[in-house]
Amino acid sequence: MAEERQGTAEEAAPGGEKGSPHADPERRAPDPARVWEALVATARRTVTDGLVVGTSGNVSARVGDLVLVTPTGVPYDRLTPDDITGVDLTGRQVLGTLVPTSELPLHLAVYRTTGARAVVHTHAVHATAVSTLVPELPAVHYMAGALGGIVRVAPYATYGTEELAENMLRALAGRSGCLLRNHGTVTYGDTLDQAYDRTAQLEWMCRLWLTASSVPGLTPSLLTEAQLAEVGARLKGYGQRR
């Protein structure tokens, strides 16, 4: 079985804030500096694992009403603790001097409408290829259940626009990940690890479908929505308890 890491709320960021945006205010909030360190590590991982090239893609994490996000046009290996970049939920910059990612509307749309604590956006090759071919990723593997069901493709819109964010939200309805047509992927989770692992799983499923569907004369067998729903229910209890 391909495993999805089930991050706990305490892992949402170093420091231990609960994953819900309505967490107990008495609990100690995580230190933004430590969250930034984890965010940069996740962003660098997207490059190391081949999910982005150069400065494409972006990563964010929510700490209360603060959203830490990678800045635009800066290679991740050059980011330092002093480069911390943060905005409030309206997009007003409240931390740092570097300009936030141009995809800020996309990240903020997720935080405003879900309980997400982390968002990962990539230009992964296989996922982007699939986004140009079909309106949804065919259910070629049961790990689609970990994202809530069949993964949809959001209609194309120019990067960094509210139109793209709105298209994405429709594709994300009932899901924790989607494809962006001719663009890439978006996934979210309770933690940076969970959001990243969902991105990696999505890219893997896209590669799997492209591989299986390329065999001449054969058509991949697909799972039903009922089968995916059953897997999704089982995965909710998957993994170790802390």
N, C-alpha and C positions, 0 to 999 in steps of 0.2 A: 504493500500500500504506500502510495506517495503521501508523506505526512505533512500536514499543515501545523505549524507551531501555533498552539492556542495560548496566546499571551494573556496574562492576568492583568487586571486593572492596575495593580501596583507597578507593573512593568511599563505602563504608559510612558513613563519617563523616569529616569533616576530620581529618587526622592519620594516616590510612593503616593502620588495622588490617584484617587479612584478614576476609573475609566469614564464614568458618567459625568456630563457637564453639570449635573445637579449634585455633585459630591458634597459630603458633609463639610461645611465651612470650618469646622473645628479641626479637621485634619490638616497637617502641615503641608503646604503647597510645595511642589518640587522646585528646585533651584533652576531658574532659566539657563544659567551657565552650564549646568550639567546636562540639561536637555539639549542644548545647542551642541555640546560635544557628541552626544549620541546621534543627533540629526546629521551632523557632518560625517560621522562614521557610516551612517546608512547611505548618504549620498555618494560617498566614495565607493561603497560596495556596489552601487548600480553600475559604476564604470568598470570596476574590477570584474564583475560578472557579465559584462557585455550587454547590459540592458540599455545603456546610453552611450553616446559618443560625444566627446568634448563636453560642452556645457548644456547639452540638450537634456530635457527632463528636469524635475525639481522635487523637493521633499519638504514637508512641513510637519510641525507638531504643535498641538494646542496645550497651553498651560493656563487654565482658568479662562479668562477672556483675552489672553495674549496668544497670538499665533506666531511662532518662530518659523521662518521660511528661508530657503536658500536664496541668495541674491542673484540677480540677472548677470549673465556674461562673465562669471568668475569661475575658473576651473576649481573643482572641489579640493584638489590637493594643495591649493594655495590659501584656503580658508583657515583662519586662526581663531582662537577664543575671542580676540578683539573685534572680529568681523560679525559678531552676533547681530542678526537682523530680525526685527519683530514688528508686527502691526496689531491693531485691535480688530475687532470683528467687522468694523466698517471699512477697513483697509488703510486707516491712518497710521503712518509709521510712528512708532513709539520707542523703538530701540535701534541703535546703529545709524550709520551714515550711508551704507551701501544700498542701492536701489533694489527693492524686492523683485523676485521673479516676475516676468511678464505674465505668467499664468496665475497670478494672485487671485483673480476672480474665480477661477476654477477651484482653488483650495478653499477660499472663503465660502463658496456655495455649499461645499460638502459640510463644513463645520456649522453653518447656519441651519442646515436641514437634517443633520444626523447627530448621533452621539460620538462621532469619530474623535479620536485623540491624535491620529497621525494619518497623513496622506502621502502616497508615492505616485508620481507621474513619470512614465518613461516613454522612450521611443523604441522599445524592443523590436527587433527585426521581424521575427515570426508573427508576433501579435499585430504589428502594423501591416504586414502582408495580408493577414486574414481580414483585417478591417477594410481592405480594398476589394474583397471578393464576395463577402456575404453580409446579410443584415444581422446575423447573430452567429456566434461560434457554435457549430454543430456539437451536440452532446456526445462527444467521442470518449469521454472519461468521467467517472463518477466524482472526481474532485471538483467538478463544476458545482456540485452541491455545497461545497465549502464557501462558495461565493454567493449562495442563495438560489442558484438555479442556472438555466441557460444564460450565457453571457451575451448581452446585447451590444450592438454597435451604434454609437451615437452619430447622427448625421454630421457631415462636415461643416465646420465654421472656422473662420480665421482664428488663429491662436491668440490668446490673451483677451478675447472678447466675452461680453456677457452672453452673447448668442451661443458660444461654445459651452459656457457654463450651464446654460439652460438645457441645451441638448444633452449634456452629460447627465444632469439630474434626472431627466426622463429615462435615460438608459439605466441609471443606477436604482430606479425604483424597486425596492425589495431585494437589492443586490449590494454586495460590498466591492464590486469591481465591474468595469466595463471597458470596451474598446472605443477609441475615437477614430472615426473614419479618416484614412490617409494621414494619421497622426501618431497614435500610440495607445497607451494604457493609463487607466486611473484605478487605483485600489485604495481602500482605507481600512483602518482597524482600531482596536483599543490601544495598540502599542506600535512603535516604529517597527519592531520585529514582525508583528502580525501583518501590518500593511505591506512590508517588503516581501514576506513569504507569500502573500496572496498574489503579488505581482509576479514573482518567480513561477508560481504554479500556473498562472494564466499564460505566461510566455511558453511554458512547457506544454500546456494543452494545445496551444496554437501550433507549436512545432509538431506535436503528435498528429494533429489533424492534417496538416499539410503533408506530412510524410505518408500517412495512411491513404490519403485521397490521391496521391500521385502514382499509386500502383496501377498500371494499365489493366483494364478489364474488370477491376474489382471496386466495390463501394464499401466504405467503412460501415460497420453496424453502429447504430446510435442508441443511446439510452432514452427512455421516456421521461417526461416531466415527473411522473409518479415515482419512478426509480430514483431520480435526482432528489426529490423531496424526502424520500426515505433516508438517503445517505446524509442529507443536510441535518435531519433530526438526530441521526446517530453521531454525527461529528460534533454536535453541541456538547456531548459528554465525553469527547475524546481527549486523551492526554492526561498528564499527571495533575493531581490536585495539590495546591500549596496550602 
